[in-house]
Amino acid sequence: MRQQSLLMRYTESERMNHWVIALFFVFAGLTGLAFFHPAFFFFAHLFGGGPWARILHPFFGLIMAVSFVGLFVRLWRENVMTPADKEWRAHTGDMLRGDKSKMPPVGKYNAGQKGVFWAMALSLAVLVVTGVMFWLPWFAAAFQSVALRDSVLLHSVASVVLSQATIVHVYAAIWVKGTVRAMTRGTVTESWAKQHHALWHKKMTEGK
């Protein structure tokens, strides 16, 4: 059986960047849930108890955000929405029903992936700004009580948006067979690229 040709989709540094974000998303998420509702407080014991979870949470969040900035700088240009993405969005219903024949060819990322990218970027920005505002004992004293209450609310909403975007991201990666390989080995097969990202495949194979 002939082995399929492979295309490089992510470099080693890009993959490491991605997994650092994923790791600290889990850490920040678990420590955040510990204080979001009493039912989740048991997560704090994974980090040495309530005081330690409270201390570590903002640092986990900052490491995640700074790491995402590194990924953002690398990928934002390829995630800019274009007029062609409108057609892709118009046929998402067909795709979800199993009919991919009407999906237009896309570049490295489709409109759904771009939407997840920007949802993550914006929610992380809100999380950082609001998190700093009520970070005790360092910065909270500089803000009025009303601003602190609003920042806590916005922080919670942004965390839900980020979590939902991450769930969609993970589900899509598992649903589209061959996608996980890109972030574990860095490569994808040419047939995968041609089927799911035809314009990117054409760009990568020009001159071969």
C-alpha positions in Angstrom: 0.0 0.0 0.0 1.5 3.4 -1.1 2.1 5.8 1.8 0.4 9.1 1.4 2.4 12.3 1.0 2.4 14.6 4.1 2.2 18.3 4.3 3.6 20.4 7.2 0.7 22.2 8.9 2.3 23.2 12.2 5.9 23.6 13.2 7.2 22.1 16.5 7.2 25.6 18.2 3.6 26.2 17.1 2.6 22.8 18.5 4.4 23.4 21.8 2.7 26.8 22.0 -0.7 25.2 21.5 -0.2 22.6 24.2 1.1 25.1 26.7 -2.1 27.1 26.2 -4.2 23.9 26.6 -2.4 22.9 29.8 -2.8 26.2 31.5 -6.4 26.5 30.2 -7.1 23.3 32.2 -5.2 24.7 35.3 -6.9 28.1 35.2 -10.3 26.5 34.5 -10.2 24.1 37.4 -9.0 26.7 39.9 -11.6 29.2 38.6 -14.4 26.6 38.9 -13.3 26.0 42.5 -14.5 29.6 43.3 -17.3 29.8 40.8 -19.7 27.6 42.7 -19.4 25.7 46.0 -20.2 22.5 44.2 -16.9 22.8 42.4 -14.7 23.7 45.4 -13.3 20.2 45.5 -11.1 21.1 42.5 -9.1 23.4 44.8 -7.7 20.3 46.5 -5.9 19.4 43.3 -3.8 22.5 43.9 -3.1 22.4 47.6 -6.4 23.8 48.9 -8.4 27.0 48.7 -5.7 29.5 49.5 -3.2 28.0 47.0 -5.9 27.7 44.3 -6.8 31.4 44.8 -3.1 32.4 44.6 -2.3 30.3 41.5 -5.4 31.0 39.5 -4.4 34.4 38.2 -0.9 33.3 37.4 -2.2 30.3 35.4 -4.5 32.7 33.5 -1.6 35.1 32.7 0.6 32.3 31.4 -2.3 31.0 29.3 -2.9 34.5 27.9 0.7 35.3 27.2 1.1 32.0 25.4 -2.0 32.8 23.4 -0.5 36.1 22.3 2.4 34.1 20.8 0.0 31.9 18.9 -2.1 35.0 17.9 0.9 36.8 16.4 1.6 33.7 14.3 -1.9 33.0 13.1 -4.1 36.1 13.1 -3.5 37.0 9.4 -4.8 33.6 8.3 -7.9 34.0 10.5 -9.1 37.3 9.1 -12.7 36.9 7.8 -13.1 37.3 4.0 -16.2 37.6 1.8 -15.6 34.0 0.8 -16.3 32.9 4.3 -20.0 34.0 4.0 -20.6 31.2 1.5 -19.0 28.7 3.9 -21.3 29.8 6.7 -24.3 29.7 4.5 -23.7 25.9 3.9 -22.9 24.9 7.5 -26.3 23.3 7.8 -25.6 21.1 4.9 -22.3 20.1 6.4 -23.8 19.3 9.7 -26.3 17.1 8.0 -23.5 15.2 6.4 -23.5 16.8 2.9 -20.1 18.4 2.3 -20.5 18.6 -1.5 -21.8 22.2 -1.3 -19.0 23.5 0.9 -16.7 26.0 -1.0 -12.9 25.4 -1.0 -11.2 27.2 1.9 -7.6 28.2 2.8 -5.8 27.1 6.0 -8.8 27.9 8.1 -12.6 27.8 7.4 -15.1 30.3 8.8 -15.9 28.1 11.8 -12.3 27.8 12.8 -11.8 31.6 12.4 -14.9 32.3 14.5 -13.5 30.0 17.3 -10.1 31.8 17.1 -11.6 35.3 17.5 -14.0 34.1 20.2 -10.9 32.8 22.1 -8.9 36.0 21.5 -11.6 38.4 22.6 -12.7 36.3 25.7 -9.1 36.0 26.8 -8.6 39.7 26.5 -11.7 40.4 28.6 -10.5 37.8 31.2 -7.1 39.4 31.5 -8.5 43.0 31.9 -11.2 42.0 34.3 -9.0 39.6 36.2 -6.5 42.3 36.9 -9.2 44.6 38.2 -10.2 42.3 41.1 -6.8 40.7 41.7 -6.3 40.9 45.4 -4.2 42.3 47.0 -2.4 43.9 44.1 -4.9 45.9 42.0 -8.4 45.7 43.3 -8.0 48.6 45.7 -7.6 50.9 42.7 -11.1 50.3 41.5 -14.6 51.3 42.8 -16.8 48.5 44.3 -19.3 48.9 41.3 -16.5 48.4 38.8 -15.3 45.3 40.8 -18.8 43.8 40.7 -19.0 44.4 36.9 -15.6 43.0 36.3 -16.5 39.8 38.2 -19.6 39.4 36.1 -17.7 40.1 32.8 -15.0 37.7 33.9 -17.6 34.9 34.4 -19.3 35.6 31.1 -15.9 35.6 29.2 -14.9 32.3 30.9 -18.1 30.7 29.7 -17.5 32.0 26.1 -13.9 30.7 26.2 -15.0 27.3 27.5 -17.7 27.0 24.9 -15.2 28.0 22.1 -12.7 25.4 23.4 -15.4 22.7 23.5 -16.3 23.4 19.9 -12.6 23.5 19.0 -11.9 20.1 20.6 -15.1 18.5 19.2 -14.3 19.6 15.7 -10.8 18.4 15.9 -12.1 14.9 16.9 -15.0 15.0 14.5 -12.9 15.7 11.4 -10.7 12.6 11.2 -7.0 13.4 10.7 -7.1 16.8 12.3 -5.7 15.8 15.7 -2.6 14.5 13.9 -1.8 18.1 12.9 -1.3 19.2 16.5 0.5 16.0 17.6 2.8 15.3 14.7 2.6 18.6 12.8 1.6 17.0 9.5 -1.5 16.1 7.6 -2.0 13.9 4.6 -2.4 15.5 1.2 -5.8 13.8 0.8 -6.9 15.4 4.1 -5.7 18.8 3.0 -7.3 18.5 -0.4 -10.7 17.5 1.1 -10.9 20.0 3.9 -8.7 22.9 2.9 -8.4 22.8 -0.9 -7.0 26.3 -1.3 -4.3 25.7 1.3 -3.5 22.4 -0.3 -3.1 24.2 -3.6 -0.8 26.8 -2.1 1.3 24.2 -0.3 1.7 22.0 -3.4 2.3 24.6 -6.0 5.6 23.9 -7.9 5.8 20.3 -6.6 
